[in-house]
C-alpha cells in the first residue's frame, strides 16, 4: 500500500510541474513530466523490491545502483530537449525540470514524502518567477 502512495504523490507533484510547463508552451508538458516521474518512482520502488528478494535468497544487492542508473539515464534524456540555434540555446529549463522531476520522484520513492514535496514545490516556485524576472529585467533597460 505504501508503494501506491509513493506513486500517487509523485503523480500529483509532477502534474503541477507539467501543468506549469504546458501553460508556458514548453516541450515537456503534463503527460511527459508525469510519465518521467512515474518511471523514476517505479524504478526506485523496484530497487527496494529487488533488495528484499535478494535478502530472502541469501545475497546482498546494492539497490543504490538502480537509482544511479535512473539518475544518469535522466541526464541523457534531459539532454535531448536542449536545442541550439545560432546564438540561442533553448530547452535548458525544461531539461532541468526533467532532471529535478527524477530527483524528487526518487526522494519520494525512498519514502521521504515531505522532502520530495519540498523539492517539487521549490521547483514550481522557481518556474513561476519567470514573469517577475521578465518584469525586473525590462525595468533595468
N, C-alpha and C positions, 0 to 999 in steps of 0.2 A: 504494500500500500504506500510505503514511503517513496518508492521509486516513481509511482504515479504522481505523487505530489511534486516531486522534483521536475517531472516533465511538464506538469501544468504550470508551475511557477515560471519555468523558462519560456513557455509559450506565451504567457501573459506579458512577461517583461519584454520579450522580443517583439510582440505585437506593437507595443508603443514605440519602440525604436524604429521598426519597419514603417509604421504609420507616419512618423516624422520624416523619414527618408522619402516615402512615396508622395507626401504632400509637397515636398520640395522638388519633385520630379527627378529623383536620382535613380541610378542604375539598379540598386538593390532596394526593393520595396518590402511590403509586409510579408508576402509569401516567401521571398528569398531569405530575409532575415530570420523568419520563424523556422524555416527548414534548416538553416545553418545552426540555429540554437538547438533545435530538436536533435540534429546529428551529434552535436558536441555533448549534450547531456546524455544521450543514448550510449555513446562510446565510453563516457565516464562511468555510467551505471554498469556497462559490460565489463569494465576493468574490475569493479568490485565483485561482480558475479564470477568472473574467471578466477580471481584471487580466492574467493570462497570455495569454488570447486577444486582448485589446486590444493588447498589446505586439506580438504576432505580426502583427496587422493594421496596425500603424504608428501607433497613437494611444495616449495615456495615459489610464488610468482610475483614479480615486481610489477604491480599494476600501474606504477607511475610511467612505465614505458609506453603504455597505450595513450595516456594523457599527453606525453611528449610528442607522440606521432600526430595526435589531434591538433596540437598547437602548431607543429611545423607544417602540417597539411593546410591549416587555415591561413598560414602566412603565404603559402604558394597560391591558394585560391584567392586571397585578397589582392595579391599582386596582379591577378588577371584583370581587375577592373581599373587599374591605373592606365591612363591613356596620355600620350604625348603628341601634341600638335604644334609644330614650330616652336614658339616661345611659351606655350601654355601646357602645363601638366594638370590633368583633371582626374578625378576619381580617388584622390588621396583620402579625403574624409570618408568616403564610402568604404574604401579599403580598411581604414582604421576602425570603422563600425563593424565590419565583418570580424576582424581580429578581436575586438573587445567583446563582441557578442559571444564568441567562442570562450573568451576568458570568464565572463560572468556565468555562462552556462556550465562550464567545468566547475566553477566555485559552487554553484547550486547543486550540481551532480555530486559533489563531495559532501553535501549536507549543510553547507553554510548559507542558509537562505537569506539571512539579513545582510551579510556581506555581499552576496550576489546581487541582491536588490539595491543595495547602496551603489554598487558599481554601475548597474544599469541606469539607475536614476541619475547618477552623476553624468553618465554619457548623454542621456536625454537632455539634461540641463545645458551641457556644453553645446549640443546641437542647436538648442533653442537660442543661444546667444548670437547666432549669425545676424538676425535683424538688428540687434543692438550694436554689433560690431560694424555693420554697414553704415548705421546712423552715425556712429562716432567717427568713422573714417571719412565720411562726407563732410563733417564739420571741420575736420583738420585741413581740408583743401581750400 
